[in-house]
Amino acid sequence: MSKTISFSGWVSQIPNAMFNKWVKNGWITKETTHIGCADKNETQGTKYRLSKDGDWKWVPSKSMVRRLTHEGWTDDEYTIQLVKEELYEKMRNETKKWYNSVFAYVKKWLNDNNFIHLKSGSFDGGFCVESNPNLEHIKNWGAPLADEGNKVIQIKEKFGRIVVYFSSTTPEETKKIEEFEKHVSKKFDCCADFL
């Protein structure tokens, strides 16, 4: 099953194969769940977050965590793997490229199976489909404008998941969508939610 990670707070659910490659290459550890970009003055590696009286402190070792907890700091049990900027960008770009391939595959299937009917705009901005052509986000931002027979309300990435919202589907169409959802989850080792 896919691995949930965050890049400086942005949650992604990437395939195990991608995550394992990063571990094998020594970019991150197998325990990594949060990845951050190290500043020029920061040391790379795992940092542990502690808190006390509303303040946070990041420390580079478990021994330091133990020492500071004796001084009244609380171990938040939140760690981040800091990596060089070029490596951080490389992992982010690989993740983005993977998401783009999943979304392209899903959009093609939805078009080929007659679920998407738009007069203008696209789903690329994450907007919901609207039926009023005079709305500002239709006119100025490229939000999708529905055409007759459209059944897809929105396509987006949400907390790492591939999410597609539908409207007015028949029981037969719903069954077909559920089968495709399982197919996408398995093919891309991702979390697809087609609602």
N, C-alpha and C positions, 0 to 999 in steps of 0.2 A: 504494500500500500504506500501511497505517496508520503513524503516527509514534509511536515509543516516547519517552516523557518521564517524568520523576519529579517529584513534588511533595514536597519535603523528604524524599526517600528512598522514597516510595511510588510504585512503577512503574505507569504506565498506558500503554495503547496506544490512542491516540485517532485518529479519522479525519483524513486529510490536510486535508479541508475545514475542520474545526474548528481545526487547527493553523495553517493558512494564514490563516484569519480573524483569529486572535490576532496573527499577524505583520503583516498588513495594517493592523490597528488600532493597531499600534505597542506592543502590550503586551509582546511578546518579540521576539527576533531570530530569523532563520531558522536560526541555528546552535544555538539553545537545545535542550538535552536535559534540564537540571535547573532546576526553578523553586523558588525559596524566597521566604518572606515576610520582607520587610525590617522590622527593628525600627524603632521611632520614631527612634532615633539613627543608623541605618544609611543609607548612600547606596544608592539604587536603581541597578540596572545589573548588568553582568557582573562577577563576582568569579572570580579564578583561585586555585586551591589549590596551595600549596607545602608541602613537608615537609623536616624536618631533625631528625635524632636523636630521632625519635618525636613531634616537635611539628608542628602544622599552622599555617599562616599563610594568610590570605585577603588578596589584593591586588587593587586595582581596575584595573590596566592591564598590558598585555603588556610595556611598557617596564620596569615595576617587576619583572615576572617575570624579564626578562633581567638586570636589575641584581642581583637577589637570587640568581639561579643562579650568578653570579660570586662570590657570598659563601658558596657551599656549600649553598644550598637546592636541592631537587630539584623541578622542575615536574611535578606529578602528572597534568598534562593533564586535569584535572577542573575544569569551570567550572560556575557556578550563576548564573542570572538572578534577581536579587532584585527583587521588585515590591512595591508598596504592599499592605497587608493586604486592603483592599476588592477590589482587582483579583485578588489571589491567591485569595480566597474565591469570587469570580465565576467564575474558571477552574475551580476545584475543583468548584463546584456544577454548572457546565455539563458537566463530565466525569462527575460522579455521575448526573446526569439522563440522559445518553447511555447509560451502563452500565445503568441501570434499564430503559431502553427495550429494550435488547438482551436482557437477562435475561427481561423480561416476554414478549417475542416467542418466545424459546427455550422457556420453560416452557409457554407456551400450545401450541406445536407438540408438545412432548413429551406433554402431557395429551391433546391432540386425537388423537394417534397411538398412544395406549394404552401409553406407556412408563412413566408415573408412576402408582403405586398406593400411597397412603399411608393408614394408619389415623389418624395424628395428626401434628401438627407441620408444619414446612415446611423448604424448602431455604434460606430467607433468611439463616440464621445461618452457612451454609457447612458445617454438620455433615454427616457421612456418615449414611446411612440405617441404622438398627439394627433387629434383629428381637426384641430383649429389651425389653419395656415397663418393666422395673424399673430400668433404668439411670438414674443421676442426671440426665444431660443430656437424657434423654427426659422425665422427670418434671418437672424444674425449669427447663430452658432451651429447651424447644420444639424439640429436635432431632427429625427425622422418624422415625417408626416405620413400618416396611414393612408393606404389606398384600400379600396373595397376588398374584403376577404382576408385582410391581414390578421394573423393569429399570434404573432410574437409581439409582446409588449416591450421587452427590454432584454438585452444581452450584456452581461457585465462580469467582471471579476469582483468577487465579494469575499473578503477575508481569505483569499487564496483559491476559493472555489470558482468553477466555471458555472455561472448561473444564467438560466434562460427562463423568463416569465412568459407564460402563455395566457390567452383568453379565448373563450368560446370554442374549445376543442370538443369534438365528438368522442364518445367512448373508444371508438376504433383508433382515432388519431392519438388519444391519450395513451393507449396501449403501445402504439408505434413509437411515440416519444419516449416512453419508459424503457423500451428495448434499446433505443438509440442512446439514452442516458447511460445505461449499463455498458454498452459497447464503447462509448467515449471514455468512461472511467477506466475500463480495462485496457483499451488501446494506448492511451496516453499516461496511464498510471496517475490519474488525477481524481479530484473530487468534483463530479458534475452533479448539479442540482437543476433539474428541469421541472419547474413548478407551473 
